[in-house]
């Protein structure tokens, strides 16, 4: 999706061009190729109800190309599959019947070894919507079975009769407890970052992981600082200029903005997340999604190397993606008692959405933790110390912030100043003695030269 700030980290135009090339080079029938190209033209001019974005049309082409190739089994299927589904041989979209539709979905699942209910549901939804568009544009051929009845029913049904009975309920939950990273793992990825850009990105992602298409496409003009922190304007699948608050990550954001200003990059229309490799070559451009994924993997590996040499640190063993962090943050918000309207605004969901229950599902250990807290059975633990400069939490007993290295108390700050003054006095004395020694050596050299 190309946002209003004109940054598309996924490069969907290039993806669309590639999908059209795949269709042209595919082994599907000529008729089905022409139909898919007609679908593209109708989408391009927003005809026949095709008013969705470029990201969605790319997904349509991925799924429908698989289905169109299944229909041409001479070049696509194995001999055993042809024997198992002979009715699918040499079929164009025009002559798909209800029996064919069911067999197509079976072939899709079998051919791609799909065992995820969500993917199956995606195929069915896209297939049904595509066939609805197809019948609206081309209708039924005159020799189609039950032509008169199907033509009349098409006026009243939401989908053509050949796909109307395809049903598959999408799973209620797609992530198990083992799939969802813990808060310490997101914090660990932040620790694995080194550059101010990476630190700022993972600090924001840790605090409130918005969709990567919005978070990764920010521009300098989207940031506004006030007493509460940073108010950031987002553009993504559901957010169209709404703002999101970032409080805990404001020190890292400010530090990165200072880096941008020092490098004379801080301009309203410039991308906020700079591609550093290209910047070193003199090219100012935004970082794209593959580079963001590489940045995430790099930070995780760097942290694991540190943890491997430190017995007090745990290594990250699970695979962490940008999207799965949305589950972690929603669970955290719910456990902290944040109201639903606050979570919806921060995460970019419409009011009254069921996404909070979907992403913020709590488990048995969360229940037990809550009961222990209510009954006063929790072990008394020292509270973490919040840094007065960057607002990050530090372990109890810490004297300096582990993030920005600032003193965590006035007493420590006074001691640091005294130590610096003492060190300065010592250096002054040392410099004085060195000057005297240099003078003596110089005089000795002069005397030796005169002799």
Secondary structure, 3 states (H helix, E strand, C coil): CCCCCCCCCCCHHHHHHHHHHHHHHCCCCHHHHHHHHHHHHHHHCCCCCCCCCHHHHHHHHHHHHHHHHHCCHHHHCCHHHHHHCHHHCCCCHHHCCHHHHHHHHHHHHHHCCCCCHHHHHHHHHHHHHHHHHHHHHHCCCCCCCCHHHHHHHCCCCCCCHHHHCCCCCCCCCCCCHHHCCCHHHHHHHHHCCCCHHHHHHHHHHHHCCCCHHHHCCCEHHHEEEECCEEEEEEECCCCEEEEEEECCCHHHHHHHHHHHHHCCCCCCCCECCECHHHHHCCCCCECCHHHHHHHHHHHHHHHHHHHHCCCCCCCCCCCCCCCCHHHHHHHHHHHCCCCHHHHHHHHCCCCCCCHHHHHCCCCHHHHHHHHHHHCCCCCCCCCCEECCCCCCEECCCCCECCCCCCECCHHHHHHHHHHHHHHHHHHHHHHHHHHHHHHHHHHHHHHHHHC
